[in-house]
Amino acid sequence: MAKKLLLSALFALAITIVASAQPSFDPLNPNAEGIPVDGGIGFLLAGGAAYGLKKLKAKKALAKAAE
C-alpha cells in the first residue's frame, strides 16, 4: 500500500513538473514571454487527492463495520 502511494505521489509530481508552463520561443522577438498553462492544476490535484483519501477512509470504515 505504501509503495503504491509513493509511486502515485512521484507520478503526480512528475506530471506537474512536465505540465508547468514553458516559455515560447520566438526568434524574431527574444524578449517575448510564454503564456502560463498551469491555471490551477495544483489545486485540481490537491482536490483529487483529498477526495481519494476521503473515499479510502469511507471504504475502510465500511469494511471495519462489516467485521
N, C-alpha and C positions, 0 to 999 in steps of 0.2 A: 504494500500500500504506500509506504513512504517513498519507494523508488518511483512509483507512478506519479506521485505528487511532485517529486523533484524533477522528473522528466517533463511533466506538464509545465512547471514553472520555468524551466530553462527554454522550452519551446516558445512559451508566451513572451519571454524576454527577447528571444531571437527574432520573433515576428515584429515586436515593437521597434527593435533596432533597425530592421530592414525597412519597415513601413514609415520610418521617420522621413520628414520632408527633405528632399535633396535640392540643392540649388540648380537652377537651369544653366545650361551652357550656351551662351550667345557670343560667337566670335566677333560680331560687329559691335557689341556693347559689353565690354568686360566688367562693368560696374552693375549690371543687371542682377537682381536677386530672384530666387525662385519663389513660387507660391507654396505656402505650407499645406501639406496634405493631411496632417495628423488629425486635426479637428475633433479632438476628444476621444481618440482611440483608447487612451489610457483609462478614461472614465468608463468606457464600454467594457474593457477588460476587467476592471475592478468590480463593476456591477455584475458581470457574468460570473466572476469568481465568488462573490458574495452569494449570489443566487444558487450556485452549485453547492456551496457549503451548507446553505440552508436546507436544500433538498437532501443532502447527505445526512445531516443531523436528523431530519424527519424520518428518513429511511431507517437509520439506526434505532431511533426511538420506537418506531413501529415494530421492528424485529425484536427489540427488547421486551416490548409489551406482549408479544405473541408467545414468549417463552413461558 
